[in-house]
Amino acid sequence: MGARFSTSMLTVAIAAAAFSAATSLVATRTFAQAPASSDTALKTPWGEPDLQGIWTEEFDTPLQRSARYANQEFFTEAQRQELDKQRAAHYGDDPRQERGSAVDVGGAYNTAFLTIKRVGPRTSMIVDPPNGRLPPQTPEAQRAAAADREFFLALLQSTDACKNKEPVCAGGKYDPTLSPRFSEPPPRYHAGNVARLNRSDGPEDDGLSDRCLRSGLPEFGSLFGGSFRRIVQTPGGISIFYDVNQGQGWQRNIVMNGSPHLPANIRQWFGDSRGHWEGNTLVVDVTNFSPKTDVFGSRENLHLVERWTRTGTKTLAYEVLIEDPTVWTRPWTIKQEFARQSDEENRIYYEPRCIEGNLGLPGLLHGRRVEERAFAEGRGPENQGQRRRGAVGSGRSVAVAHAMLRREERDAGTYKSTRHSRRTSTPALSRPTYPCCNRPSSGSS
């Protein structure tokens, strides 16, 4: 159950909740700025720059720069030591509260589950704009984000999360009555990585990570399980396998034959990657993203220009320009520095492991159907006025609950009515469809 960025990457202040002296490498400003040079460029047997290996970022760098460091691109050594000291004071903390409380059950993780790293030399991954912050969003993007948030809060209004004014309900209000929007489809395809809608009418109500999916590129790393990429080169082709988060891996192929991008009507989860060499640097242009993905509001119009450069036998520089004129007022650029991992220690490289989508998600959906059956039969805590976060049955009429029960029976083969009559009697409960996404787009995985 991951966060992609963050998803997101935590700011330095938030990340101060985790530290380990065991993961220590000496990072230098020289490594962070090291340019490629001809004498350090390793070559493949067929003469191309060799980028192969398993790579990861071994230090923690926030995506955006804290206002505390203004236009300071790099930490001083004293600042890094102080931040590591602050983290050390919190290592081993258990953020969960009273055992058996909603926060305890919903939290699930303490620092033992986190990827623990020292502070990196950079104050932010973002290097342009110079302030290290995301550029302002366009009015169009702000309206879309506001509509998403309004819908999310409407579904949450009758829960204890809003009643107790928990952070997840910030901007919302508590109302014991179930929102009339509960049976509506979202304003657009729900692509939130960790933002689960307060219902389980179908898989699309949960975040992508719960479904063993990732928004994919650009990959900024994860607090849960780390972020690794294995690069494999062949004459005329490059493949990168990503092992991120809690086993939610994926693979991309970079076309190197000079052919144009796929037609605009073909959309893919990880876009369409077309690469070429500029000296010792691999330059990859990525377009054709699916509208089911989401990078801070950017979807099908996302455009990336990546630059991969081998800077030493065990170092690899990565830079990516990110743009979408429908979302941001200007492009922005990030930089990451990767260290090569041992091929011997990682010689057994298993396929991705994703327990959430394989087992957890079906269990969540089945559990919600069981709750609805109990409510329809006058049983369960919902009939006693107890509203839990995520309790779909709260405030629904018995007639609606019975209709949902009939859906369960139909799926089990015990409900004899026709599909048409069910849809006619309870149209609001049919699975939502989306103009762009009610079936996999051509080329989508």
N, C-alpha and C positions, 0 to 999 in steps of 0.2 A: 504494500500500500504505500506508494512512493510519492515523492514530490519531484516534479520534473525540474523546475527552476528554483523549478522551482518551482517545481518543478520543479520552488525556485531556490537559488543559492541564498543562504542567509547572509545578512549583513554582518560585518565584523562584530558588532555589538551583540547580535543574537547568537552568532556562532561561538561566543565566549562561553557558552554552556557546555562545550566539549573540548577535551584535550587529551593527548597521550604523549608522554616523553619517548615512547617506543618508536614512533614514526618520525625519524629525524634525519633530514638531509641538509647539507649546507647549501642554501640557495644564494645566489649572488645576483646583483644587479646586472652583471655582465651576461649571465645566462638569459635573463629576461629581455635583454636588448640585442643578443647576439645575432648578427647577420649571417647569411649563408656565404661561404667562401669556397672557391674551387678546390682548395687543398683539404677541406673537411667533407666534401661531398662523396659519399660512398656510391658505387655503381653496381647495377645488376649485371649478370653475365652478358646481357644483350645491350648494355651501354646506357641504360637510363638511371637517373638518380634513385638510390635504394632507400625507400621509406618503410621497408618491411619490419614487422615486429609487433609486440604487444606494448601499447603505450597508455600512460595515465598521467594525470596531474597530481603530483605528490604533496602539494600544498593547498591550503584553503584560501581561495580568493573570492570575495563577494562579487556578484555580477555588477552591482552599482556601488559607487563610492559614497561613503558616509559624508554628510555635510561637514562633519568635524574636520575632514582632511581637505576640503575645498579643492583647489587645483593641484594638490600634491599627488603625483602619479605613483611614486614609490614610498613605502615606509622607510623610516630610518631603522637601523638595527636596534636602537633603544626602544622604539615604538613596537617593533615586533616582539621583543623580549617581554615588554609590559603586557601586551595582548595575550601572549602565551601564558604569562603568569596568571592573568585573570581567568583564562580557561581552566588552568590547572586547579584553581580553587573550586570550580564547579564540576570537575570530572567525578563521575560516580553518582551525581545527583539523580534523583528519581522525580521527574516533574509530575507524576501521577499523584492524585490527592487521596482522600479517604477511601480505603478499600471498599469496593462495591458501589462507589458513586459512579455517576455517568461519566465524569472526567476520567476516573480510573479505568473503567471498561473501554471507553472510547479512545483513551490515550495509547494504550497497548505497549508503548516503547519507553524505555529509559535510555541513558547514555550508552549502555552496553551494546545497543543495537546500531549505534551511529558509526559512520565512517569518521575516524578521528585523525585529524591532520594539524600540523603547525600552520601558523599564519604565513602566507606567501609574501614575496617582495612587493607585489603590486597592491595598490589600494582598491582596485576594481579591475574586472575583466574589460569593461568598456574603456576604450582609449580615445574614442571620438564619438560624441562631442568631448571636448577637453575637460569638461567638468566631471566626466565619468558617470553620467546619468543618462537614462533613456530620454530621447527627444520627446517633445510634447506630441500628444495625439491630435489627429484631425478632429474637427467637430463631428464628422460622420462616425469615426471610431468611438468617440466618447458617447454618442447616442446609443450605439450598439451595445457597448459595455454597460451602460445604465439600464438598458432594457433587460439584459441578461441578469443583472443584479436584482432588479425589481421583481422579476419572476422567481428567482431563487429565494428572496425574502418572503414573497407571498406564500410559497409552499411551507415556509418555516414558521409562520406567524403563530400557529396554535401550539407550539412546542415549548418545553421547559427551557430550551436554549434562549428563546426570546423572552420568556417570562423572567428568567434569571439574568437577562441582559448580558449573555455571554458574547465574547468577541465575534463569533461566527454570525451573530444577528446584528452586528453594527450597522446602523442606518435603517433598521427595521423596527417593528413595534409588535407587542404581544396582543393577540386577540384570540380568545378561547374558541372562537368559531373558525372552522376550517375555511380556508380561502376558496372562493368560487372558481379560482384559476387552477384548482388542483387537477382537473382533468384536461387542461389545455396542453398542447405540445409547447416546448420552449420556443422563444422568438426565433432561434436558429439552432442548428444541430448542437447538442450539448457535448462539447469537446473538452470540458474541464478535466484537468489531470488529477486533481485531488478534490475538486468541488462536487460532491455527490448531491444530487437533488433529493429533497426530503420525501421520497417515495420510491417504490420498487415495482412499477408497473411493467418494466421491461429492462433489458440490459443497458439501454441507452440512458437510463436515469443515473447510472453510476459513472464514475470517472474512467478515463481511458486506462489508467494503470490497473484498475480493478478488473479490467477485461483483457489483461495481458497485451495491451496496446501502448504505444508511445507516440507522442506527437513527433518524435524523431528529431530532425535537424532544425536548428543547430543544437548540438548536445552540450549542455553547460555543466553536466555533472549532477551528482545526487548525494545527499547525506546518508542514504541507506544503501550500503553495498558498494559504493564507489562507481567509477565510470571508466571503463576500459575499451580500447579499440584495437583490434588486430588487423593490420594491413597486409594484404597478400597481393603481389604483383605477378603478372604474366606478360609476355610480349603482346602489347596491344590492349591490355585490360588491367583494371585495378578493382579489388573487392575489399570492403571494410566491414568487419563484423563487430558490432557494439555489444558489450556485456555491461549493462547498467542496472542501477537500482537493486531490486531483489530478484535478479534473474530475468528481467524483461529485456532480453537481447533482441537484436534485429540486424539485418544485413543490407548493405547497399552496394550496387555495382556502378562503377564510373566508366562510361563509354569514352574511349580514347581514339576513335577512328576519324574524328573530324566531322561526323554527321551532325545535322541540326537536331534541335530538341524535338520531342514528340509533339504531335498535333495538340492544339490547345484543349481539345475535348477529352484528352486522356489525362487523368489525374491520378497521382499515386501518393501513398502515405508519406514517403520520404522524398518525394519530388523526383525529377529527372536530372541526373548528374552527367554533365559533359565536360571532360577534362582535356588539358593540353599542358605541355611543359613550357615554362619561360625560364631558360637557364636551368638552375637546379631546383626550381620551385614548381610544384604541381598546382595549377590553377584550375578550379572546378566551378563551373557555372550551374546553378541549381534552380529550376523552375518547375511548373506543373504540379504544384502541391494540391492535395485534396482539401476541399472545404471542411472536411471532418477534423483537420488538424488545427491547432491554435498556438501561436507564438505571440503572447502578449496582445492578442486581438487580431493578429495577422493570420489569414487563412490562404485561400487559393491564389492571392496576389503576392504571396511571399516570394522574394528573390534573394538568393545568396550568391556571393562570390567568395570562395574559399581559397586560401593560399597555404600550402603545406611545404615546409622547408626543413630538411635535415641539417641541423646546426652542429652536430657532433656525433660520435659513435653511439652515445646514449641519450641524445637530446633531439627533440623535434619541435619546431615552432609552428603554431597554428594561428591564422588570422582569418576572420570572416567579416565581410561587409554585408549588412542586413538592411533591406529596404522594402517598403511597401507604401507607395504614395497615398493609398487610401486609408492608412492607419497612422503613419508618422509624418511629421512635417519635414523630416530630413532623414537621410540614411544614417546608420550608426555602425561602429566597428568594435569588435572585441579581439583580444589576444589571449592565447593560452600557451603555456610551455609544458610539454609532455616529457616524461622520462621513460626510457625503455625498461620493460620488465623481463625477468629471466625466462628464456624459452624452455630451459630444463625444468624449472619449478612449475611451469604452466603447460607442460607437455600434454597433460590430460585436460582438454578444454571441452567441458560438457556443453550440451545444448542448453538454451535458456530454460530456467526453472521458474515457473510462474504459478504458484499455488492459488492465487486469488481468482484468476480467470478460469482455471481448470476445475477447481473444487469450491472455492469460497463463494464466487458469484452465484452459481446455481443454488447453493445452500441459502444465500440471502433471499433469492427470489422465492424459493420454496417456503422458507420461514415466513415470509410476508403473506403468502397464500394461506398458510396455516392460521396466522393471526386473523385473516379475513373470515375464514371458516368459523373460527371461534366467536368472532363478533356477530356473524350472521345467526349463530345458534344461541346467542345471549350469554356466551361465556367469555372469560378472559378479562384482563385488567381494563381494556377499553370500555367495557360495559360498567365498570365501577368508577368511571370518571378520571382514571389515571391516564394522563397523556404523556407519553414518552417521546423523546426526539425520534423522528422517523416513523411514528405510529400512523400508518396510512388510514386506519379505520376511524380515527378521532373525528367525531361530528358527522359521520356519514349516516344516511338513513338506512334502516334495515333493508329496505327494498333494493338500494344500491348494493349493499353488502351481499344480498342474496344473488344479485346479478353477477357479482364477482365470483361467488361460489359456483355459479353455473359455468363460468369460464373455466374454473379449475376442473370441474367434472368433464367438461367438453374435452379439455386437453388430455384427461385421463381415459377418455373413451366411454365414460359412463353417462354423459349428457346426450340425450337423443334428439334435441331440437336441432333445426337447421342453422347453419352459419348465418344465413340471411336474417332469420328471425331474431337471432341474438343481437346482431348489429342494429337492427331496427329498434329493439326494445331498450338497448343501453348503448347508444352511439358514443357517448362520452367516454366509455371505458375501452373502446377499441384502441389498439396500439397506435401511437402517433406516427404520422408519416411526415416527411420533410421534402419540400420541392426538389432539393438538390441531392438528397441522400437516402431515399427510401429503398434503394438497392445499391450494391457496390458499384462505384464508378469504374469505367473501363480502365483497366490497368492497375486498379487498386489491389493491394494484397489483403 
